[in-house]
């Protein structure tokens, strides 16, 4: 049985976030992988989300444009320089910048706009800086 487009898109996005290089001392919390942070952990937790698809073919024969977003939550312990968190948020943003393309045969996932940085949040133990990158996967056009 062939893989669904959703599985292939997810795998392309997961490989893309796995490839993001973080500074020494920073860890990644990837979707589906267990990770238990401590109050002193510096890490980025990644989420992969799908949104409503866009139909472009009136006959409904071709696959729709699938879309969604990747969120990287930069988590910096309270008491550390917040500017360090913004430095890492900038690295995540640059890795998923406008024009980035991720391939996994036969799918191409594209980031057509620059990622957004949300406001600094301060939950219980860490400062959080969300970075949201919006993606689209266009269907293959039959030859």
C-alpha positions, 0 to 999 in steps of 0.5 A: 500500500502506498503512503498517504500524502499526509504521512509523506508530508509529516515525514518531510516536515519532521526531517526538516525540524530534525535538521535544524542546528541548535547552539551547544546546550540546547535540546530538541523535543520532537513530536512523538519522541519522549522528552522530559525537561527539567527546570534548567533545560534549554530546549525547543519543542516542535509541533506539526499541524495540518489545517484545512486543505484548499481545493483547486480542481473543479472536477475534484480529480486532483489532490487539494493543496494541503497546508498547515504550520510548524511551531517551534516553542523556544523554552528558556529557563527563568533567570537566563538572559531572554536575548538568548531565547530570541537568538535561538528563535531567530535560528529556528525562523531562519531554518524555516524561512520563506522559500524553504522547500522540503522534499520527500518523493513525491511530495514537496512542502514549501514555506511561502512566507516568513515565520512569525514570532509570537509574544514572549510568554512566561509560564511556570518555569520557563520563558517561551517564545513561539515561532510559527512557520506556515507550510503548503504542499501542492499536488503533483500535476499529472504529465 
